[in-house]
Amino acid sequence: MSKKTSITYRTVSDISGPLLIIENTHDVAYNEVVKIRAPDGRLLTGTVLETGRGKAVIQVFEGTTGLDTDETAVRFTGETLKLQVSTEILGRVLDGSGNPLDKGPPLTSEDRWDIHGSPINPYARQYPRQPIQTGLSVIDGLNTLVRGQKLPIFSGSGLPHNRIAAQIVRQANIPGEEADFAIVFAAMGITATEAQYFMKSFEETGALEHTTLFLNLANDPAIERIITPRAALTAAEYLAYESDMHVLVILTDMTNYAEALREISAARSEVPGRRGYPGYLYTDLSLIYERAGRIHGRKGTITQMPILSMPQDDMTHPIPDLSGYITEGQLPLSRSLHRRGIYPPIDPGPSLSRLMKEGIGKGMTRFDHQEVQAHLYYAYSEGRDLRDLVAVVGSEALTQRDQKYLHFADRFEEEFINQGEHEDRSFEETLDIGWGLLSEFPERELKRCEPATIEWAKNKGVYIPA
C-alpha cells in the first residue's frame, strides 16, 4: 500500500447532491476510487470527478444521504474503477457496477481492467466489414448491421424498443460463427419489471448462455448509470480482444444515461449547454460510442447498438442529434407504424446504415442483396408518396402503375417490416420475401436490378411477375 492510500481525510467542506468536496488533498488523480466512511459506519464508494488546487470533487455512488462535513472520513485508494474480466462473465447478470445480481459465485479473475478503457489509435482501426444477422428483415434487408459499426435505435415514449432489444439479443448471430459470437447487454435506469422481463426472456430462450447483462435499475443511484456502459464495454473489450469473439453491445436507454450526466453537471454548478445538458455531452457520448470497432491484428470485433428515447419524438433533441454525428446511421421507430400494429415499427424512410455496403453481397449475405434493397426502398418510397396524393385527390385519380405501388407499400409493411416477436428470419428468407413483394411489378419496372439478377430470381422461383 502506498503512503497516499494510508491517509484518511476528514476535511469534507461541502456536500451537494451526490458530490463531496474535500479540502487540503495531495496527489489525487482524476477517476481515482475513493472509500468513504459514513458517520453511522457504512462504507461507501466514490470516484474523483475533479482535482486541483488542494481540492477534490468526489461523486458518491450510493448517494450522500447520512453524510456530514464533520465526521465523514475519506480515503483515496490510488486505483481507478476496475472490472473483473474473464469468459466466466458470459451467462451472468450483474448490477451497473459489475457486481453479481444472480445467484452465481462472485466474479474472480486475475485480470482487472480499467472501466474507462484506453483510446484506440486511429491508425490501428480496421474498416468495419462483414454482417451481423439480427433476424429482423427491416434491419437485415434494408439497413444491415456490420461488424465494428455503431448503429443506434431512436425510439420514443411508449414505443417497443425494449421488446426489439430483447428480440435482437435472442436472435442475433453470425451464421457459421455462432461459437465466436457474444452479446453484452447494458440497461440503465430501467424499472424492476423491465429487468425481470429481460432476464426471463433471455433465460427461457437460452440466450443468456452467450450474454452478459448489466442492469442499473431506476431506484439505483443515478451516479451508477455513468459507470454501467463503461463496465459493459470493458467486458466486451476483453471478450473481443483477448478471447477473439465478435461482440454485439446493446446499450439502453442512453437518454437515462444523459439525464444522470445532467444531474451531476447541475450538482457541480457547471454552465449548462443545450436543454441543460453539459457542454461536454458530445465528448462524453463519443468516449462510449467510439469504443466500438475492429483493430488490425485482432480477430474479435465490437459492434454497438445504442438505444435512446427521444423526448417528444424530437430528433433534433441533443441526445439523438449528437449521437447521429458520432454513429454510422440510425434506426428510428415510427409511432404511425406502431399505431397500425406493425412490429417492429422501424421506419425505413429515415433509417440509414452508412456501412451497409461493406457488409452485404456475395460471400457475406447474398450477391443480389444490394439490388433487392435498392428497389424495395424505391418502391416503398413511391408508395408512401402516393398515399399523400390519395389523401388529396382520391385513389380514383391514380394510374394502374400508381395503384401497384400503392398496394406494394401496404404489402411491404404487412409482410416485410411486420414479423412475429419470436420470428427469426435468415438473410436468405428476408431477401426471398423481398423478391416475392417485387413480383407485384413487371420486369421493366425493376430498373435497379440487373437483367441477369432478375433471370436468376425467376429461375429460383422467388420472383414471379404478376
C-alpha positions as CSV (number, residue, x, y, z in Angstrom):
1,M,0.0,0.0,0.0
2,S,1.4,3.4,-0.9
3,K,1.8,6.2,1.6
4,K,-1.0,8.1,0.0
5,T,-3.6,5.4,0.5
6,S,-2.9,5.3,4.2
7,I,-4.1,8.9,4.6
8,T,-7.7,9.4,5.8
9,Y,-9.1,12.8,5.2
10,R,-11.7,14.4,7.4
11,T,-11.8,17.7,5.6
12,V,-15.2,17.5,3.8
13,S,-16.1,21.1,3.2
14,D,-19.4,20.7,1.3
15,I,-22.0,18.2,0.3
16,S,-24.1,18.9,-2.8
17,G,-26.4,16.2,-4.2
18,P,-24.2,13.2,-5.0
19,L,-21.0,15.2,-4.6
20,L,-18.5,15.7,-1.8
21,I,-15.9,18.5,-1.8
22,I,-12.7,17.5,0.1
23,E,-10.1,20.2,1.1
24,N,-6.4,20.0,1.6
25,T,-5.8,17.0,-0.6
26,H,-2.5,15.9,-2.0
27,D,-1.5,13.8,-5.0
28,V,-5.1,12.9,-6.0
29,A,-5.8,11.6,-9.5
30,Y,-8.8,12.0,-11.8
31,N,-11.1,8.9,-11.8
32,E,-9.4,7.6,-8.7
33,V,-11.6,5.3,-6.5
34,V,-12.4,6.7,-3.1
35,K,-13.6,4.8,0.1
36,I,-15.9,6.8,2.3
37,R,-16.8,6.0,5.9
38,A,-20.2,7.5,6.9
39,P,-20.9,8.7,10.5
40,D,-23.1,5.6,11.0
41,G,-20.3,3.2,10.0
42,R,-21.4,2.5,6.4
43,L,-18.6,2.1,3.8
44,L,-19.4,3.9,0.6
45,T,-17.6,4.1,-2.7
46,G,-16.9,7.1,-4.9
47,T,-14.7,8.4,-7.7
48,V,-12.8,11.6,-8.3
49,L,-14.5,13.9,-10.8
50,E,-12.2,16.8,-10.5
51,T,-9.0,17.7,-8.6
52,G,-6.7,20.6,-8.3
53,R,-5.5,23.4,-6.0
54,G,-5.7,21.2,-3.0
55,K,-9.4,20.2,-3.5
56,A,-11.1,17.1,-4.9
57,V,-14.7,16.7,-6.1
58,I,-16.0,13.2,-5.5
59,Q,-19.2,11.6,-6.8
60,V,-20.6,9.0,-4.3
61,F,-22.2,6.0,-6.0
62,E,-24.6,5.2,-3.2
63,G,-25.6,8.9,-2.7
64,T,-24.7,11.3,0.1
65,T,-27.7,10.6,2.5
66,G,-26.5,10.4,6.1
67,L,-23.1,12.1,5.4
68,D,-22.0,15.3,7.1
69,T,-19.0,17.6,7.0
70,D,-17.7,16.8,10.5
71,E,-17.5,13.1,10.8
72,T,-17.3,11.7,7.3
73,A,-13.9,10.1,6.6
74,V,-12.5,9.8,3.1
75,R,-9.6,7.6,1.8
76,F,-8.1,7.6,-1.7
77,T,-7.2,4.2,-2.9
78,G,-4.7,5.1,-5.7
79,E,-6.7,3.0,-8.2
80,T,-9.3,3.6,-10.9
81,L,-12.5,1.7,-11.1
82,K,-11.8,-1.8,-12.4
83,L,-13.9,-4.8,-13.6
84,Q,-13.1,-8.4,-13.1
85,V,-12.8,-9.9,-16.6
86,S,-12.9,-13.4,-17.9
87,T,-15.0,-15.5,-20.2
88,E,-16.9,-16.5,-17.0
89,I,-18.9,-13.3,-17.2
90,L,-20.9,-14.8,-20.0
91,G,-24.2,-16.1,-18.7
92,R,-24.1,-13.7,-15.7
93,V,-26.4,-11.0,-14.5
94,L,-24.5,-8.1,-12.9
95,D,-25.5,-4.7,-11.5
96,G,-24.5,-1.4,-13.1
97,S,-21.1,-1.6,-11.4
98,G,-20.3,-5.2,-12.4
99,N,-21.3,-6.9,-9.1
100,P,-23.3,-10.2,-9.4
101,L,-27.1,-9.9,-9.1
102,D,-27.7,-13.5,-9.9
103,K,-27.2,-16.5,-7.5
104,G,-23.9,-17.3,-9.1
105,P,-20.5,-17.1,-7.4
106,P,-18.5,-13.8,-7.1
107,L,-16.5,-12.9,-10.2
108,T,-12.9,-14.0,-9.8
109,S,-10.1,-13.4,-12.2
110,E,-6.5,-12.4,-12.3
111,D,-7.4,-9.7,-14.8
112,R,-9.0,-6.5,-13.7
113,W,-9.4,-3.9,-16.4
114,D,-10.0,-0.1,-16.0
115,I,-13.6,0.5,-17.0
116,H,-12.7,3.8,-18.7
117,G,-10.7,1.8,-21.3
118,S,-8.0,3.4,-23.4
119,P,-8.3,5.3,-26.7
120,I,-7.9,3.2,-29.8
121,N,-5.2,4.5,-32.1
122,P,-7.0,5.6,-35.3
123,Y,-4.1,4.0,-37.3
124,A,-4.9,0.7,-35.6
125,R,-8.5,0.7,-36.6
126,Q,-9.7,-1.6,-39.3
127,Y,-12.7,-0.6,-41.5
128,P,-15.9,-2.4,-40.4
129,R,-16.9,-5.3,-42.6
130,Q,-19.0,-8.5,-42.6
131,P,-22.6,-8.6,-41.4
132,I,-24.4,-9.5,-38.1
133,Q,-27.7,-11.2,-38.6
134,T,-30.4,-9.8,-36.3
135,G,-33.3,-11.9,-37.6
136,L,-35.3,-8.7,-38.3
137,S,-36.0,-8.2,-42.0
138,V,-36.3,-4.4,-41.8
139,I,-32.7,-4.3,-40.4
140,D,-31.1,-7.2,-42.2
141,G,-32.6,-6.4,-45.6
142,L,-32.6,-2.7,-45.7
143,N,-30.0,-1.4,-43.1
144,T,-27.7,-4.3,-42.5
145,L,-25.7,-4.2,-39.2
146,V,-21.9,-4.5,-39.9
147,R,-19.3,-5.8,-37.5
148,G,-17.5,-2.9,-35.9
149,Q,-20.3,-0.5,-36.6
150,K,-22.3,1.8,-34.3
151,L,-26.0,1.8,-35.3
152,P,-28.4,3.4,-32.8
153,I,-32.1,2.8,-32.5
154,F,-34.1,6.1,-32.0
155,S,-37.2,5.4,-30.0
156,G,-39.9,7.4,-28.2
157,S,-42.1,7.1,-25.1
158,G,-44.4,4.1,-25.3
159,L,-42.7,2.5,-28.3
160,P,-41.5,-1.1,-28.0
161,H,-37.7,-0.6,-28.0
162,N,-37.3,-2.9,-25.1
163,R,-39.1,-5.7,-27.0
164,I,-36.9,-5.1,-30.0
165,A,-33.8,-5.1,-27.9
166,A,-34.7,-8.4,-26.3
167,Q,-35.5,-9.9,-29.7
168,I,-32.2,-8.8,-31.1
169,V,-30.4,-10.4,-28.1
170,R,-32.3,-13.7,-28.6
171,Q,-31.8,-13.8,-32.4
172,A,-28.6,-12.0,-33.3
173,N,-25.8,-14.3,-34.6
174,I,-23.1,-14.6,-37.3
175,P,-24.1,-17.6,-39.5
176,G,-21.4,-20.2,-39.4
177,E,-19.6,-18.5,-36.5
178,E,-22.1,-18.9,-33.7
179,A,-19.5,-20.2,-31.2
180,D,-17.4,-17.0,-31.6
181,F,-20.4,-14.6,-31.0
182,A,-21.4,-13.0,-27.7
183,I,-23.7,-10.2,-26.5
184,V,-23.2,-7.7,-23.8
185,F,-26.5,-6.0,-22.8
186,A,-26.5,-3.0,-20.5
187,A,-29.7,-1.4,-19.3
188,M,-29.7,2.0,-17.5
189,G,-32.4,3.4,-15.4
190,I,-34.9,0.6,-16.1
191,T,-37.8,-0.5,-13.8
192,A,-37.7,-3.7,-11.8
193,T,-40.5,-5.0,-14.1
194,E,-38.4,-4.3,-17.2
195,A,-35.4,-6.0,-15.6
196,Q,-37.5,-9.1,-14.9
197,Y,-38.7,-9.1,-18.5
198,F,-35.2,-9.1,-19.9
199,M,-33.9,-11.8,-17.5
200,K,-36.9,-14.1,-18.1
201,S,-36.8,-13.6,-21.8
202,F,-33.1,-14.5,-22.1
203,E,-33.2,-17.4,-19.6
204,E,-36.2,-19.1,-21.3
205,T,-34.7,-18.9,-24.8
206,G,-31.2,-19.8,-23.8
207,A,-29.8,-16.5,-25.0
208,L,-28.3,-15.9,-21.5
209,E,-25.7,-18.5,-22.2
210,H,-23.8,-16.2,-24.6
211,T,-24.9,-12.9,-23.0
212,T,-23.7,-10.8,-20.1
213,L,-26.3,-8.5,-18.5
214,F,-25.5,-5.3,-16.7
215,L,-28.7,-3.9,-15.0
216,N,-28.9,-0.5,-13.5
217,L,-32.4,0.0,-12.0
218,A,-34.4,3.2,-11.8
219,N,-34.1,3.2,-8.0
220,D,-30.3,2.6,-8.1
221,P,-28.1,5.7,-7.7
222,A,-28.1,7.8,-10.8
223,I,-24.4,8.0,-10.5
224,E,-24.1,4.3,-11.2
225,R,-25.6,5.0,-14.7
226,I,-22.4,6.7,-15.6
227,I,-20.5,3.5,-14.8
228,T,-22.8,1.0,-16.4
229,P,-22.0,1.5,-20.2
230,R,-18.3,1.7,-19.4
231,A,-18.3,-1.5,-17.4
232,A,-20.2,-3.2,-20.2
233,L,-17.8,-2.0,-22.8
234,T,-14.9,-3.2,-20.7
235,A,-16.4,-6.7,-20.6
236,A,-16.9,-6.5,-24.4
237,E,-13.3,-5.4,-25.0
238,Y,-12.0,-8.4,-23.0
239,L,-14.2,-10.9,-24.9
240,A,-13.3,-9.3,-28.3
241,Y,-9.6,-8.6,-27.9
242,E,-8.5,-11.3,-25.5
243,S,-10.9,-14.1,-26.4
244,D,-11.3,-13.4,-30.1
245,M,-15.1,-13.1,-30.0
246,H,-17.4,-11.0,-32.1
247,V,-19.3,-9.0,-29.5
248,L,-22.6,-7.1,-30.0
249,V,-23.1,-4.4,-27.3
250,I,-26.7,-3.2,-26.7
251,L,-27.0,-0.1,-24.5
252,T,-30.5,1.0,-23.4
253,D,-31.5,3.7,-22.7
254,M,-28.8,6.3,-23.4
255,T,-31.3,9.0,-22.6
256,N,-31.3,7.8,-19.0
257,Y,-27.5,7.9,-19.1
258,A,-27.5,11.5,-20.4
259,E,-30.1,12.6,-17.7
260,A,-27.7,11.2,-15.0
261,L,-24.9,13.2,-16.6
262,R,-27.0,16.3,-16.5
263,E,-27.8,15.7,-12.8
264,I,-24.1,15.5,-11.9
265,S,-23.3,18.6,-14.0
266,A,-26.0,20.6,-12.2
267,A,-24.7,19.5,-8.8
268,R,-21.3,20.8,-9.9
269,S,-22.8,24.1,-10.8
270,E,-21.4,23.9,-14.4
271,V,-22.6,26.2,-17.0
272,P,-25.3,24.3,-18.9
273,G,-25.4,23.7,-22.6
274,R,-28.4,22.9,-24.8
275,R,-31.5,22.0,-22.8
276,G,-29.5,21.9,-19.6
277,Y,-27.1,19.1,-20.6
278,P,-23.4,19.7,-20.0
279,G,-21.4,21.3,-22.8
280,Y,-19.2,18.2,-22.9
281,L,-22.2,15.8,-23.7
282,Y,-20.8,15.3,-27.3
283,T,-17.4,14.4,-26.0
284,D,-18.8,12.1,-23.3
285,L,-21.0,10.2,-25.7
286,S,-18.1,9.8,-28.2
287,L,-16.0,8.2,-25.4
288,I,-18.7,5.5,-25.2
289,Y,-19.6,5.1,-28.9
290,E,-16.0,5.1,-30.2
291,R,-15.1,2.0,-28.1
292,A,-16.8,0.0,-30.9
293,G,-14.7,-1.2,-33.9
294,R,-12.2,-3.6,-35.3
295,I,-8.4,-3.5,-34.7
296,H,-5.7,-4.6,-37.0
297,G,-4.2,-8.0,-35.9
298,R,-7.2,-8.8,-33.7
299,K,-9.8,-11.4,-34.7
300,G,-12.5,-10.1,-32.4
301,T,-14.8,-7.1,-33.1
302,I,-17.1,-4.9,-31.1
303,T,-20.4,-3.7,-32.6
304,Q,-22.7,-1.3,-30.8
305,M,-26.5,-0.8,-30.9
306,P,-27.3,2.1,-28.5
307,I,-31.0,2.7,-27.9
308,L,-32.2,6.1,-26.9
309,S,-35.7,7.5,-26.4
310,M,-36.3,11.0,-27.9
311,P,-38.3,13.3,-25.7
312,Q,-41.4,14.4,-27.6
313,D,-40.2,12.3,-30.6
314,D,-37.8,15.2,-31.3
315,M,-34.9,14.0,-33.5
316,T,-33.2,17.4,-33.0
317,H,-33.0,16.9,-29.2
318,P,-29.4,17.0,-28.1
319,I,-29.1,13.2,-27.4
320,P,-30.2,11.9,-30.8
321,D,-28.7,14.8,-32.6
322,L,-25.2,14.4,-31.1
323,S,-25.5,10.6,-31.4
324,G,-26.2,10.9,-35.1
325,Y,-23.0,12.8,-35.6
326,I,-20.9,10.1,-33.9
327,T,-22.6,6.9,-35.1
328,E,-22.9,5.4,-38.6
329,G,-26.6,5.7,-39.2
330,Q,-29.8,5.4,-37.2
331,L,-33.0,3.2,-37.0
332,P,-35.9,5.5,-35.9
333,L,-39.1,3.9,-34.7
334,S,-42.4,5.1,-36.2
335,R,-45.3,5.9,-34.0
336,S,-47.5,5.7,-37.1
337,L,-46.4,2.1,-37.8
338,H,-46.8,1.2,-34.2
339,R,-50.4,2.5,-34.1
340,R,-51.2,0.3,-37.1
341,G,-49.9,-2.8,-35.3
342,I,-46.7,-3.1,-37.3
343,Y,-43.9,-4.7,-35.3
344,P,-41.1,-3.9,-35.2
345,P,-42.1,-0.3,-36.1
346,I,-38.8,0.7,-37.6
347,D,-39.4,3.3,-40.3
348,P,-37.3,2.5,-43.4
349,G,-37.7,6.1,-44.7
350,P,-35.3,8.0,-42.3
351,S,-33.4,4.8,-41.4
352,L,-29.8,4.5,-42.6
353,S,-26.8,2.2,-42.2
354,R,-23.9,4.1,-43.7
355,L,-21.7,1.0,-43.7
356,M,-24.2,-1.4,-45.1
357,K,-22.4,-1.8,-48.5
358,E,-19.4,-3.2,-46.6
359,G,-21.4,-6.0,-45.1
360,I,-23.5,-7.4,-47.9
361,G,-23.1,-9.1,-51.2
362,K,-21.5,-12.3,-52.4
363,G,-19.8,-14.3,-49.7
364,M,-21.4,-12.3,-47.0
365,T,-25.2,-12.2,-47.3
366,R,-26.2,-12.9,-51.0
367,F,-25.0,-11.5,-54.3
368,D,-28.4,-9.9,-55.1
369,H,-28.8,-8.1,-51.7
370,Q,-27.9,-4.6,-52.8
371,E,-30.1,-4.7,-55.9
372,V,-33.1,-6.0,-53.9
373,Q,-32.6,-3.5,-51.1
374,A,-32.4,-0.6,-53.6
375,H,-35.6,-1.5,-55.4
376,L,-37.5,-2.3,-52.2
377,Y,-36.6,1.1,-50.8
378,Y,-37.5,2.9,-54.1
379,A,-40.9,1.1,-54.5
380,Y,-41.8,1.7,-50.8
381,S,-40.9,5.4,-51.1
382,E,-43.1,5.7,-54.3
383,G,-46.0,4.1,-52.5
384,R,-45.7,6.4,-49.4
385,D,-45.7,9.5,-51.7
386,L,-48.8,8.2,-53.4
387,R,-50.6,7.9,-50.1
388,D,-50.2,11.6,-49.6
389,L,-51.5,12.2,-53.1
390,V,-54.6,9.9,-52.5
391,A,-55.4,12.0,-49.4
392,V,-55.8,15.0,-51.7
393,V,-57.3,13.7,-55.0
394,G,-58.6,10.2,-54.1
395,S,-57.5,6.8,-55.4
396,E,-59.6,7.0,-58.5
397,A,-57.2,9.6,-60.0
398,L,-54.3,7.1,-59.9
399,T,-53.0,5.3,-62.9
400,Q,-52.8,1.5,-62.9
401,R,-49.0,1.8,-62.3
402,D,-49.6,4.0,-59.3
403,Q,-52.1,1.6,-57.9
404,K,-49.5,-1.1,-58.0
405,Y,-47.0,1.0,-56.0
406,L,-49.8,2.0,-53.5
407,H,-50.7,-1.7,-53.0
408,F,-47.0,-2.6,-52.7
409,A,-46.5,-0.1,-49.8
410,D,-49.3,-1.8,-47.8
411,R,-47.9,-5.3,-48.5
412,F,-44.4,-4.2,-47.7
413,E,-45.4,-3.0,-44.2
414,E,-47.5,-6.1,-43.5
415,E,-45.2,-8.8,-44.9
416,F,-41.6,-7.4,-44.9
417,I,-41.4,-5.0,-41.9
418,N,-44.0,-6.8,-39.8
419,Q,-42.9,-10.1,-38.2
420,G,-43.5,-12.0,-35.1
421,E,-41.7,-11.2,-31.9
422,H,-40.3,-14.7,-31.9
423,E,-39.9,-15.0,-35.6
424,D,-36.2,-15.3,-36.6
425,R,-35.6,-14.7,-40.3
426,S,-32.3,-15.5,-42.1
427,F,-30.7,-13.2,-44.7
428,E,-31.9,-15.7,-47.3
429,E,-35.5,-15.7,-46.1
430,T,-35.5,-11.9,-45.9
431,L,-34.3,-11.5,-49.5
432,D,-36.8,-14.1,-50.8
433,I,-39.6,-12.2,-49.1
434,G,-38.3,-9.1,-50.9
435,W,-38.4,-10.8,-54.3
436,G,-41.9,-12.1,-53.6
437,L,-43.1,-8.5,-53.0
438,L,-41.3,-7.3,-56.1
439,S,-43.4,-9.8,-58.1
440,E,-46.0,-7.1,-57.9
441,F,-44.2,-5.4,-60.8
442,P,-43.3,-6.5,-64.3
443,E,-39.6,-6.8,-65.2
444,R,-39.5,-3.4,-67.0
445,E,-40.2,-1.7,-63.6
446,L,-37.2,-3.3,-61.8
447,K,-34.7,-0.7,-63.1
448,R,-32.4,-1.1,-60.1
449,C,-31.9,-4.8,-60.7
450,E,-29.7,-6.3,-63.4
451,P,-31.4,-8.5,-66.1
452,A,-29.1,-11.4,-65.1
453,T,-30.2,-11.0,-61.4
454,I,-33.9,-10.9,-62.4
455,E,-33.4,-14.0,-64.5
456,W,-31.7,-15.8,-61.6
457,A,-34.6,-14.9,-59.3
458,K,-37.1,-16.2,-61.8
459,N,-35.2,-19.5,-62.1
460,K,-35.1,-19.8,-58.3
461,G,-38.8,-19.3,-58.2
462,V,-38.7,-16.3,-55.8
463,Y,-39.7,-13.6,-58.5
464,I,-42.9,-14.5,-60.3
465,P,-44.1,-11.3,-62.0
466,A,-47.8,-10.7,-62.0
